[in-house]
Protein backbone atom coordinates (compact mmCIF):
# COMPACT_ATOMS: atom_id res chain seq x y z
CA UNK A 1 0.00 0.00 0.00
CA UNK A 2 1.25 3.50 -0.84
CA UNK A 3 1.87 5.78 2.13
CA UNK A 4 1.67 9.48 1.34
CA UNK A 5 3.05 12.15 3.67
CA UNK A 6 0.59 14.50 5.32
CA UNK A 7 -0.53 17.22 2.95
CA UNK A 8 -3.15 18.34 0.48
CA UNK A 9 -2.89 16.03 -2.53
CA UNK A 10 -6.13 16.88 -4.30
CA UNK A 11 -5.01 17.51 -7.90
CA UNK A 12 -2.91 14.92 -9.76
CA UNK A 13 -1.51 14.71 -13.28
CA UNK A 14 0.94 12.75 -15.37
CA UNK A 15 4.01 14.97 -15.25
CA UNK A 16 6.18 12.65 -17.34
CA UNK A 17 5.91 9.25 -19.02
CA UNK A 18 8.51 7.90 -21.43
CA UNK A 19 7.33 4.30 -21.67
CA UNK A 20 9.51 3.20 -18.75
CA UNK A 21 9.31 5.89 -16.07
CA UNK A 22 6.02 7.39 -14.95
CA UNK A 23 6.05 10.52 -12.80
CA UNK A 24 2.70 11.51 -11.24
CA UNK A 25 2.57 14.98 -9.65
CA UNK A 26 0.24 16.05 -6.85
CA UNK A 27 -0.72 19.17 -4.96
CA UNK A 28 -3.70 21.28 -3.95
CA UNK A 29 -3.55 23.29 -7.22
CA UNK A 30 -1.25 22.32 -10.10
CA UNK A 31 -1.36 25.67 -11.89
CA UNK A 32 2.03 26.97 -10.71
CA UNK A 33 3.65 24.17 -8.72
CA UNK A 34 3.25 20.78 -7.12
CA UNK A 35 4.75 19.41 -3.93
CA UNK A 36 4.65 15.63 -4.28
CA UNK A 37 5.70 13.18 -6.97
CA UNK A 38 5.10 9.46 -7.23
CA UNK A 39 7.79 7.96 -9.47
CA UNK A 40 7.30 4.52 -11.00
CA UNK A 41 10.21 2.82 -12.78
CA UNK A 42 10.08 -0.04 -15.29
CA UNK A 43 6.36 0.50 -15.92
CA UNK A 44 4.81 -2.64 -17.38
CA UNK A 45 1.10 -1.72 -17.26
CA UNK A 46 -0.63 1.64 -16.98
CA UNK A 47 -4.33 2.48 -16.85
CA UNK A 48 -5.17 5.93 -15.51
CA UNK A 49 -6.29 9.29 -16.87
CA UNK A 50 -3.74 12.03 -17.45
CA UNK A 51 -5.44 14.26 -14.87
CA UNK A 52 -7.53 13.27 -11.86
CA UNK A 53 -8.52 14.39 -8.37
CA UNK A 54 -8.51 12.87 -4.92
CA UNK A 55 -7.34 9.29 -5.65
CA UNK A 56 -8.12 6.62 -3.07
CA UNK A 57 -5.12 4.29 -3.00
CA UNK A 58 -5.71 0.66 -2.04
CA UNK A 59 -4.34 -2.83 -2.49
CA UNK A 60 -5.20 -4.35 -5.90
CA UNK A 61 -7.79 -7.11 -5.74
CA UNK A 62 -7.35 -10.60 -7.24
CA UNK A 63 -9.10 -9.68 -10.51
CA UNK A 64 -6.86 -6.63 -10.98
CA UNK A 65 -3.74 -8.71 -10.31
CA UNK A 66 -4.95 -11.29 -12.86
CA UNK A 67 -5.58 -8.52 -15.42
CA UNK A 68 -2.00 -7.28 -15.02
CA UNK A 69 -0.60 -10.83 -15.29
CA UNK A 70 -2.58 -11.40 -18.51
CA UNK A 71 -1.08 -8.27 -20.08
CA UNK A 72 2.42 -8.51 -18.65
CA UNK A 73 2.94 -12.28 -18.44
CA UNK A 74 4.12 -12.21 -14.84
CA UNK A 75 3.27 -10.23 -11.73
CA UNK A 76 5.56 -7.19 -11.44
CA UNK A 77 7.06 -6.30 -8.04
CA UNK A 78 4.70 -3.32 -7.63
CA UNK A 79 1.01 -3.05 -8.50
CA UNK A 80 -0.70 0.12 -7.28
CA UNK A 81 -4.46 0.42 -7.48
CA UNK A 82 -6.49 3.55 -6.89
CA UNK A 83 -9.98 4.79 -7.55
CA UNK A 84 -10.97 8.25 -8.78
CA UNK A 85 -14.31 9.85 -9.54
CA UNK A 86 -15.28 9.26 -13.17
CA UNK A 87 -15.37 12.46 -15.26
CA UNK A 88 -19.11 12.16 -15.83
CA UNK A 89 -19.63 11.73 -12.10
CA UNK A 90 -21.28 8.33 -12.44
CA UNK A 91 -19.13 5.68 -10.78
CA UNK A 92 -15.57 5.32 -9.65
CA UNK A 93 -12.85 4.78 -12.23
CA UNK A 94 -10.35 2.09 -11.27
CA UNK A 95 -6.73 2.85 -12.08
CA UNK A 96 -3.75 0.48 -12.09
CA UNK A 97 0.00 0.95 -12.40
CA UNK A 98 2.32 -2.08 -12.49
CA UNK A 99 6.04 -1.39 -12.28
CA UNK A 100 9.40 -2.51 -11.00
CA UNK A 101 9.42 0.05 -8.21
CA UNK A 102 7.67 3.13 -6.86
CA UNK A 103 9.02 6.03 -4.83
CA UNK A 104 7.16 8.93 -3.21
CA UNK A 105 9.20 12.14 -3.56
CA UNK A 106 8.14 15.25 -1.62
CA UNK A 107 9.46 18.68 -2.57
CA UNK A 108 8.34 21.94 -4.14
CA UNK A 109 8.46 21.75 -7.95
CA UNK A 110 7.73 24.91 -9.94
CA UNK A 111 5.94 24.64 -13.28
CA UNK A 112 7.37 27.92 -14.59
CA UNK A 113 10.85 29.38 -14.92
CA UNK A 114 12.23 30.71 -11.68
CA UNK A 115 15.72 31.88 -10.80
CA UNK A 116 17.37 31.36 -7.42
CA UNK A 117 15.69 28.18 -6.24
CA UNK A 118 15.90 27.49 -2.52
CA UNK A 119 17.25 24.24 -1.11
CA UNK A 120 14.89 21.37 -1.95
CA UNK A 121 13.09 23.29 -4.70
CA UNK A 122 13.31 22.30 -8.37
CA UNK A 123 11.74 22.95 -11.75
CA UNK A 124 9.40 20.60 -13.58
CA UNK A 125 11.24 18.65 -16.31
CA UNK A 126 9.56 20.57 -19.14
CA UNK A 127 10.41 24.07 -17.83
CA UNK A 128 13.01 25.94 -19.89
CA UNK A 129 14.68 29.32 -19.32
CA UNK A 130 13.16 32.27 -21.17
CA UNK A 131 14.56 33.12 -24.59
CA UNK A 132 17.04 36.01 -24.48
CA UNK A 133 15.63 39.23 -25.92
C-alpha positions as a Markdown table, in Angstrom:
| # | Residue | x | y | z |
|---|---|---|---|---|
| 1 | Unk | 0.0 | 0.0 | 0.0 |
| 2 | Unk | 1.2 | 3.5 | -0.8 |
| 3 | Unk | 1.9 | 5.8 | 2.1 |
| 4 | Unk | 1.7 | 9.5 | 1.3 |
| 5 | Unk | 3.1 | 12.1 | 3.7 |
| 6 | Unk | 0.6 | 14.5 | 5.3 |
| 7 | Unk | -0.5 | 17.2 | 3.0 |
| 8 | Unk | -3.2 | 18.3 | 0.5 |
| 9 | Unk | -2.9 | 16.0 | -2.5 |
| 10 | Unk | -6.1 | 16.9 | -4.3 |
| 11 | Unk | -5.0 | 17.5 | -7.9 |
| 12 | Unk | -2.9 | 14.9 | -9.8 |
| 13 | Unk | -1.5 | 14.7 | -13.3 |
| 14 | Unk | 0.9 | 12.7 | -15.4 |
| 15 | Unk | 4.0 | 15.0 | -15.2 |
| 16 | Unk | 6.2 | 12.6 | -17.3 |
| 17 | Unk | 5.9 | 9.3 | -19.0 |
| 18 | Unk | 8.5 | 7.9 | -21.4 |
| 19 | Unk | 7.3 | 4.3 | -21.7 |
| 20 | Unk | 9.5 | 3.2 | -18.8 |
| 21 | Unk | 9.3 | 5.9 | -16.1 |
| 22 | Unk | 6.0 | 7.4 | -14.9 |
| 23 | Unk | 6.1 | 10.5 | -12.8 |
| 24 | Unk | 2.7 | 11.5 | -11.2 |
| 25 | Unk | 2.6 | 15.0 | -9.7 |
| 26 | Unk | 0.2 | 16.1 | -6.9 |
| 27 | Unk | -0.7 | 19.2 | -5.0 |
| 28 | Unk | -3.7 | 21.3 | -3.9 |
| 29 | Unk | -3.5 | 23.3 | -7.2 |
| 30 | Unk | -1.2 | 22.3 | -10.1 |
| 31 | Unk | -1.4 | 25.7 | -11.9 |
| 32 | Unk | 2.0 | 27.0 | -10.7 |
| 33 | Unk | 3.7 | 24.2 | -8.7 |
| 34 | Unk | 3.3 | 20.8 | -7.1 |
| 35 | Unk | 4.8 | 19.4 | -3.9 |
| 36 | Unk | 4.6 | 15.6 | -4.3 |
| 37 | Unk | 5.7 | 13.2 | -7.0 |
| 38 | Unk | 5.1 | 9.5 | -7.2 |
| 39 | Unk | 7.8 | 8.0 | -9.5 |
| 40 | Unk | 7.3 | 4.5 | -11.0 |
| 41 | Unk | 10.2 | 2.8 | -12.8 |
| 42 | Unk | 10.1 | 0.0 | -15.3 |
| 43 | Unk | 6.4 | 0.5 | -15.9 |
| 44 | Unk | 4.8 | -2.6 | -17.4 |
| 45 | Unk | 1.1 | -1.7 | -17.3 |
| 46 | Unk | -0.6 | 1.6 | -17.0 |
| 47 | Unk | -4.3 | 2.5 | -16.9 |
| 48 | Unk | -5.2 | 5.9 | -15.5 |
| 49 | Unk | -6.3 | 9.3 | -16.9 |
| 50 | Unk | -3.7 | 12.0 | -17.5 |
| 51 | Unk | -5.4 | 14.3 | -14.9 |
| 52 | Unk | -7.5 | 13.3 | -11.9 |
| 53 | Unk | -8.5 | 14.4 | -8.4 |
| 54 | Unk | -8.5 | 12.9 | -4.9 |
| 55 | Unk | -7.3 | 9.3 | -5.6 |
| 56 | Unk | -8.1 | 6.6 | -3.1 |
| 57 | Unk | -5.1 | 4.3 | -3.0 |
| 58 | Unk | -5.7 | 0.7 | -2.0 |
| 59 | Unk | -4.3 | -2.8 | -2.5 |
| 60 | Unk | -5.2 | -4.4 | -5.9 |
| 61 | Unk | -7.8 | -7.1 | -5.7 |
| 62 | Unk | -7.3 | -10.6 | -7.2 |
| 63 | Unk | -9.1 | -9.7 | -10.5 |
| 64 | Unk | -6.9 | -6.6 | -11.0 |
| 65 | Unk | -3.7 | -8.7 | -10.3 |
| 66 | Unk | -5.0 | -11.3 | -12.9 |
| 67 | Unk | -5.6 | -8.5 | -15.4 |
| 68 | Unk | -2.0 | -7.3 | -15.0 |
| 69 | Unk | -0.6 | -10.8 | -15.3 |
| 70 | Unk | -2.6 | -11.4 | -18.5 |
| 71 | Unk | -1.1 | -8.3 | -20.1 |
| 72 | Unk | 2.4 | -8.5 | -18.7 |
| 73 | Unk | 2.9 | -12.3 | -18.4 |
| 74 | Unk | 4.1 | -12.2 | -14.8 |
| 75 | Unk | 3.3 | -10.2 | -11.7 |
| 76 | Unk | 5.6 | -7.2 | -11.4 |
| 77 | Unk | 7.1 | -6.3 | -8.0 |
| 78 | Unk | 4.7 | -3.3 | -7.6 |
| 79 | Unk | 1.0 | -3.0 | -8.5 |
| 80 | Unk | -0.7 | 0.1 | -7.3 |
| 81 | Unk | -4.5 | 0.4 | -7.5 |
| 82 | Unk | -6.5 | 3.6 | -6.9 |
| 83 | Unk | -10.0 | 4.8 | -7.6 |
| 84 | Unk | -11.0 | 8.3 | -8.8 |
| 85 | Unk | -14.3 | 9.8 | -9.5 |
| 86 | Unk | -15.3 | 9.3 | -13.2 |
| 87 | Unk | -15.4 | 12.5 | -15.3 |
| 88 | Unk | -19.1 | 12.2 | -15.8 |
| 89 | Unk | -19.6 | 11.7 | -12.1 |
| 90 | Unk | -21.3 | 8.3 | -12.4 |
| 91 | Unk | -19.1 | 5.7 | -10.8 |
| 92 | Unk | -15.6 | 5.3 | -9.6 |
| 93 | Unk | -12.8 | 4.8 | -12.2 |
| 94 | Unk | -10.4 | 2.1 | -11.3 |
| 95 | Unk | -6.7 | 2.9 | -12.1 |
| 96 | Unk | -3.7 | 0.5 | -12.1 |
| 97 | Unk | 0.0 | 0.9 | -12.4 |
| 98 | Unk | 2.3 | -2.1 | -12.5 |
| 99 | Unk | 6.0 | -1.4 | -12.3 |
| 100 | Unk | 9.4 | -2.5 | -11.0 |
| 101 | Unk | 9.4 | 0.0 | -8.2 |
| 102 | Unk | 7.7 | 3.1 | -6.9 |
| 103 | Unk | 9.0 | 6.0 | -4.8 |
| 104 | Unk | 7.2 | 8.9 | -3.2 |
| 105 | Unk | 9.2 | 12.1 | -3.6 |
| 106 | Unk | 8.1 | 15.2 | -1.6 |
| 107 | Unk | 9.5 | 18.7 | -2.6 |
| 108 | Unk | 8.3 | 21.9 | -4.1 |
| 109 | Unk | 8.5 | 21.8 | -8.0 |
| 110 | Unk | 7.7 | 24.9 | -9.9 |
| 111 | Unk | 5.9 | 24.6 | -13.3 |
| 112 | Unk | 7.4 | 27.9 | -14.6 |
| 113 | Unk | 10.8 | 29.4 | -14.9 |
| 114 | Unk | 12.2 | 30.7 | -11.7 |
| 115 | Unk | 15.7 | 31.9 | -10.8 |
| 116 | Unk | 17.4 | 31.4 | -7.4 |
| 117 | Unk | 15.7 | 28.2 | -6.2 |
| 118 | Unk | 15.9 | 27.5 | -2.5 |
| 119 | Unk | 17.3 | 24.2 | -1.1 |
| 120 | Unk | 14.9 | 21.4 | -2.0 |
| 121 | Unk | 13.1 | 23.3 | -4.7 |
| 122 | Unk | 13.3 | 22.3 | -8.4 |
| 123 | Unk | 11.7 | 22.9 | -11.8 |
| 124 | Unk | 9.4 | 20.6 | -13.6 |
| 125 | Unk | 11.2 | 18.7 | -16.3 |
| 126 | Unk | 9.6 | 20.6 | -19.1 |
| 127 | Unk | 10.4 | 24.1 | -17.8 |
| 128 | Unk | 13.0 | 25.9 | -19.9 |
| 129 | Unk | 14.7 | 29.3 | -19.3 |
| 130 | Unk | 13.2 | 32.3 | -21.2 |
| 131 | Unk | 14.6 | 33.1 | -24.6 |
| 132 | Unk | 17.0 | 36.0 | -24.5 |
| 133 | Unk | 15.6 | 39.2 | -25.9 |
